[in-house]
Amino acid sequence: MRYYGIVIAAIGIDQATKLWVRFHMHLGETLVIWQEVLHFTYYRNSGAAGSTFQGYGRYFIIPAVLFVLYMAYARKQGQLKNGMAEAGAALLVGGAIGNAIDRAVFGWVTDFVDNGRGILNLADIAIQVGVLLLLADAVRDFIVSRRGRKSNPLT
């Protein structure tokens, strides 16, 4: 149940913040949140990450749906073996769905988190944190498996 709670929270927080931006900011407007560190800049991204493939945003709905289906399958098969892997996968799924909603409804994604290196949204951040959690889980599994082999002289 924790998995679905994280998915729903990621989607809900993402969509709520995007809704706030669309209703309270003008396109291109910037609000300073933390001087020199973080601004909110309302941007419409009709492409992919980093504003690549502009105008092709709706095509990214298909890979998002396929990814969500794959993660449901992987989870059902028991491939997400612990809380860190489940949380990472849930954040990836929530982020993918959050951005897919924007693409399906508007044809573009509402971006606003401006860190000086790019403008993204909370779905993008959920995806990034999800990837980091899955990588950390894989590194932990690797280290644990290496320790197990060292204690067995036959391997």
C-alpha positions as CSV (number, residue, x, y, z in Angstrom):
1,M,0.0,0.0,0.0
2,R,2.9,2.3,0.6
3,Y,3.9,2.1,-3.1
4,Y,0.5,3.4,-4.2
5,G,0.5,6.1,-1.5
6,I,3.8,7.4,-2.9
7,V,2.5,7.3,-6.5
8,I,-0.6,9.2,-5.5
9,A,1.3,11.7,-3.4
10,A,3.8,12.4,-6.2
11,I,1.0,12.9,-8.8
12,G,-1.1,15.0,-6.4
13,I,1.7,17.3,-5.3
14,D,3.0,17.7,-8.8
15,Q,-0.4,18.5,-10.2
16,A,-1.3,20.8,-7.4
17,T,1.9,22.9,-7.8
18,K,1.5,23.1,-11.5
19,L,-2.1,24.2,-11.1
20,W,-1.0,26.9,-8.7
21,V,1.6,28.1,-11.2
22,R,-0.9,28.2,-14.0
23,F,-3.4,30.2,-12.0
24,H,-1.1,32.6,-10.2
25,M,1.8,33.3,-12.6
26,H,2.0,34.6,-16.1
27,L,4.0,32.7,-18.7
28,G,7.6,33.8,-18.4
29,E,7.1,35.4,-15.0
30,T,9.7,34.7,-12.3
31,L,9.3,34.7,-8.6
32,V,12.4,34.8,-6.4
33,I,12.1,32.1,-3.8
34,W,15.7,32.0,-2.6
35,Q,18.1,34.6,-4.0
36,E,20.8,33.1,-6.2
37,V,19.6,29.6,-5.6
38,L,15.9,29.0,-6.5
39,H,13.3,30.9,-8.5
40,F,9.9,29.9,-9.9
41,T,9.7,30.7,-13.6
42,Y,6.6,29.7,-15.5
43,Y,7.6,27.8,-18.6
44,R,5.6,25.5,-21.0
45,N,7.8,22.7,-22.2
46,S,6.3,21.0,-25.3
47,G,9.1,18.6,-25.6
48,A,11.2,16.3,-23.3
49,A,13.7,16.9,-20.6
50,G,16.0,19.9,-21.1
51,S,13.5,21.3,-23.7
52,T,14.7,18.8,-26.3
53,F,12.2,17.6,-29.0
54,Q,10.0,20.7,-28.7
55,G,6.6,20.2,-30.2
56,Y,6.7,16.4,-29.8
57,G,5.5,16.3,-26.1
58,R,2.4,14.2,-26.8
59,Y,4.5,11.4,-28.2
60,F,6.1,11.0,-24.8
61,I,2.8,9.8,-23.4
62,I,3.3,6.4,-25.0
63,P,6.6,5.6,-23.3
64,A,5.2,6.9,-20.0
65,V,2.3,4.5,-20.2
66,L,4.5,1.6,-21.2
67,F,6.9,2.4,-18.4
68,V,4.0,2.5,-15.8
69,L,2.8,-0.9,-17.1
70,Y,6.3,-2.4,-16.9
71,M,6.7,-1.2,-13.3
72,A,3.3,-2.7,-12.4
73,Y,4.5,-6.0,-14.0
74,A,7.9,-5.8,-12.2
75,R,6.3,-5.1,-8.9
76,K,3.9,-8.1,-9.4
77,Q,6.8,-10.3,-10.2
78,G,8.5,-9.4,-7.0
79,Q,11.4,-7.5,-8.6
80,L,11.1,-4.6,-6.2
81,K,12.5,-6.4,-3.2
82,N,12.5,-3.8,-0.5
83,G,11.3,-0.4,0.6
84,M,14.0,1.6,-1.1
85,A,13.3,-0.1,-4.5
86,E,9.5,0.3,-4.1
87,A,9.8,4.0,-3.1
88,G,12.1,4.7,-6.1
89,A,9.8,2.9,-8.5
90,A,6.8,4.7,-7.1
91,L,8.4,8.1,-7.5
92,L,9.3,7.2,-11.1
93,V,5.8,6.1,-11.8
94,G,4.2,9.1,-10.1
95,G,6.5,11.5,-12.0
96,A,5.8,9.8,-15.3
97,I,2.1,10.0,-14.7
98,G,2.3,13.6,-13.6
99,N,4.0,14.7,-16.7
100,A,1.8,12.5,-18.9
101,I,-1.3,14.2,-17.5
102,D,0.0,17.6,-18.6
103,R,1.0,16.3,-22.1
104,A,-2.4,14.6,-22.6
105,V,-4.4,17.7,-21.4
106,F,-2.3,20.6,-22.7
107,G,0.2,19.2,-25.2
108,W,3.0,20.6,-23.0
109,V,4.3,20.3,-19.4
110,T,4.2,23.1,-16.9
111,D,7.7,23.7,-15.6
112,F,8.6,26.2,-13.0
113,V,11.4,25.1,-10.6
114,D,14.3,27.3,-11.9
115,N,17.6,26.4,-10.3
116,G,19.7,28.4,-12.7
117,R,20.7,25.3,-14.8
118,G,17.2,24.6,-16.1
119,I,13.5,24.7,-15.4
120,L,11.7,21.6,-14.3
121,N,8.7,20.6,-12.2
122,L,8.1,18.3,-9.2
123,A,7.3,15.3,-11.4
124,D,10.8,15.7,-12.9
125,I,12.3,15.9,-9.4
126,A,10.3,12.8,-8.3
127,I,11.8,11.0,-11.3
128,Q,15.3,12.1,-10.4
129,V,14.9,11.1,-6.7
130,G,13.4,7.7,-7.9
131,V,16.4,7.0,-10.1
132,L,18.7,7.8,-7.2
133,L,16.9,5.5,-4.9
134,L,17.0,2.7,-7.4
135,L,20.7,3.2,-8.0
136,A,21.4,3.3,-4.3
137,D,19.4,0.1,-3.9
138,A,21.4,-1.6,-6.7
139,V,24.7,-0.5,-5.2
140,R,23.6,-1.8,-1.8
141,D,22.6,-5.1,-3.3
142,F,25.9,-5.3,-5.1
143,I,27.9,-4.7,-1.9
144,V,25.8,-7.2,0.1
145,S,26.3,-9.8,-2.6
146,R,30.1,-9.2,-2.7
147,R,30.3,-9.6,1.1
148,G,28.4,-12.9,0.8
149,R,30.9,-14.2,-1.8
150,K,33.9,-13.3,0.2
151,S,32.7,-15.3,3.2
152,N,32.3,-18.4,1.0
153,P,35.7,-19.7,-0.1
154,L,34.1,-21.8,-2.9
155,T,33.0,-18.7,-4.9
